[in-house]
Each structure stands twice: as C-alpha cells, then as structure tokens.
C-alpha cells in the first residue's frame, strides 16, 4: 500500500443530503467530492455498499457482491423517461432530511425502481443480458432475490424444501418461468454499478481515493450461503452449527452475538480460496483502498453454538491466517488494505498483522484511559497505521466528552491542550491530523460537532441505527477553510 501522508472523512452514502429519503449517487454525492477537494482532503471513506436486510445494517447484506438499490439516483430515471417527477412526489420516501426511514424506502423506493424497470426492460434487454453474463455472481443473487420475493421475503432457511437447493429441479423450473422478476434484480445491479463507478471516477479524477469496507462475515440470509452452503459450517438441514460474535469485554458483559454463520475454512482452502479471491477482486473494482472489518477473525474467531441468546459461552477457533493473504497476494498482487485490528489482540494476531504489512487502526477515543497507558495514544504510533477520531461504532467526539468520566476527559484536555474556543471536536481532529500515522480519518459528524443523536450505530442493538443524514445547509466556507488550514498545517 502506498503510504503517502494524507487525511479524509468517513461519510456513508446513506448520510448524504438529497431529496429522495436517503443519500444516493446523485448530485449531492458529487457536491461532497467537491467539498473534499476544497477542504484539501484526499480520501472519502464509506461503509459497505451491500444491499441491506433486517436491521438495516450495511454489515448484514443479502449478498457479498450486490449493491444497495436504495443508492440509485432516481434523477437519471427521470432524465431517461422511465419515471416522472410527479410519480416520485406521490410516494412518501421520508420527510425528515436528518434521518433515513428504511421502511418507507423498502415500500416506496423499490416500487419506483420497479416502475422504471417495467418501462425500460425492452429498451435495455441486450444491455442487461450482457451485464448479466459478465458478472459471475449475478445469476446466484438475482435468482435468490426472485425466489425470496416469491416466498414473501422470508429467509431462505424457511423456503419450501425444493427451493433451498440452488440447482434443484424446482429452482431451475422457477428460473425459466420467472425471467422478468430475475431481471428486475439485474436491472438494479446494472444501475447501481453504472452510477457508482461514474461517481468513483469523478472522485479519482479529482484526486480523491475511495476507502471501502469489507465485512468479514456473510449474513445468514444471503445468496452466498444459499448458493455455496459447503463453504460454511452448516448441518445436514443447512442451518448454521455455529455463528459469529465476540466474548464479553469491558463494553459488553454478555459479549456481542452477531449471528453470522462461520466459514468452513477447510473447504475454502481446498478450493484455493477461490471465493475470497473473487470477493477481493470485485471489491477493488469498487474501491481504491479496502478496510477489512474484524481482521483478527482471520487469525482466530469466537464461535458460538447456533440459537444461543448471547455470546458468553463460545470458543476461540483458528482461522486461515497468513495462508489466505499469501494466496490473495499471489493472485491479485499487492493490495491497498487497512486492517481493523481493534479489540482483544493476542501476540498471534499482532504477528499476522506484521506478516501482511497491513496498517492497523488507532482510535483516539480509546486513547485517554486515565487508569493505564494506551496503545492508542499518539506517541505510541508508528507511521504504518491509520488514526481515527472515532468510527461508525463510536460516540461522536462531543458525545464522548458528554459521557466520559471526569479523569479521562481531563486527560484528553491536558494531552491535546483542548479548549472550547477551538472546539473540543476540532481539538481531537487536530490530534489525529498532527500524529505520525500516515493516514488520518474523522467522521462527518465530528467535523460538524454533533452529539450522539448523530452517531451511526450502537453495537449490540437493533433498530434506530444507520439513519443519520447531514443537512445540505450544514456545510459552509468556515468548515472548508478550517479543515483545509489544519490539513495544510500538518502536511496532509
């Protein structure tokens, strides 16, 4: 990875302003790139772009490859004559510019996308067919989603028995008889891909790298597990034997039970990690740099018996380790990867990180523990790391100061010489920008000085997460100039 000193902002697509209920690949995304350029930034980090399922988490997707149709810019459909402005206005996509309503998007934005498909499918028939042929994963995904719709969107684990086997006679008959429904999902992926790659090219042409995010695990209800059950630790009825999580720690007395099926690493190795190679290869078509979520799970992972209520009882099991990353390097060359190495780290995890050479993460909110010295204090950094003021799972800076204990807060203030004239949020950003880490990232919420009402996610909770949006009026010349001056001052 080329480690040029630089900085950037974490801002998910869903959080962009816009008129259709959620941030998308339209005009405001291009305006955000312009803002990054004006503010002297070189990186735009986003969360996973996958199609979201229950809980609306971008880390729980129906596919490891497919993109979220909610991000499709409806203005292009208007320009092409597939939709009319008044048709969009008739449907409620959410009236609060500060919050995403996923229930309304599922009901009404998907209805609009279907209408656009119905009006364009004859015109686009050859284009969609060509796109379908070129994307190896698309048959599995589009067929899965069509059958899911046939089963009233229930999990594939509860479909009629014959539909649970990907190439059963019943599935093959369904595929022949439901081409139109299958190609609706091809249509969503065509426009997702087309619009995203156009936006990415605009960012790259303006000197902005896109940092993507790769969840380590796959959702239980996904086309990947339905299509390749032998690559996961499932029983004879295709239900998970064990699922993912992390053990109890200072943040959670019952651990975190994520519930994703565990990989069958032996089967993956026997296939020379082909599935992972394809996943990484496709990810680097979408992004310039890739953050790997829960990197320590490749060295060893916490697995819990299926149907347990929490993650207290489980066991550490060895992952593929360096073998996987050596194979990726052999097939794909040097990759621009950031390893999310937060949490409980053993010497083996640290050795794996060193073997790969990937930069790890430092989070300033974790630095100021008044009880003991922290590895996240800037004077402990080497250059080969990425420093964050906070992540999507953290409080905002101002939220952290509101809830931190007095000793920790005083430690942060003394260490970074914080004051209210500068703003506590800007002082923490200064701490990240002035560090030796080759890359520093802050969130858009911290740039704007928001409290915890604007945080993206509270781990181990369902509902109310992933909804924050920025209002267009919040960006101004004062913010641009302040960030630009800070960036220039610290050589980023």
Secondary structure by P-SEA (a helix, b strand, c coil): cccccccbbbbcccccccccccccccaaaaaaaaaaaaacccbbbbcccccccccccccccccccccccccccaaaaaaaccccaaaaaacccccccccccaaaaaccaaaaaaaaaaaccccaaaaaaaaaaaccaaaaaaaaaaaaaaacccccccccccccccccaaaaaaaaacaaaaaaaaaaaaaaaaaaaaaaaaaaaabbbbbbbbcccccccccccccccccccccccccccbbbbbcccccccccccccccccaaaaaaaacaaaaaaaaaaaaacccbbbbcccccccbbbbbccccccccbbbbbbcccaaaaaaaaaccccccccccccccccaaaaaaaaaacbbbbbbcccccccccccccccccccccbbbbccccccccaaaaaacccaaaaaaaaaaacccccccaaaaaaaaaaaccccbbbbccccccccccccccccccccccccbbbbbcccccaaaaaaaaaaaaaacc
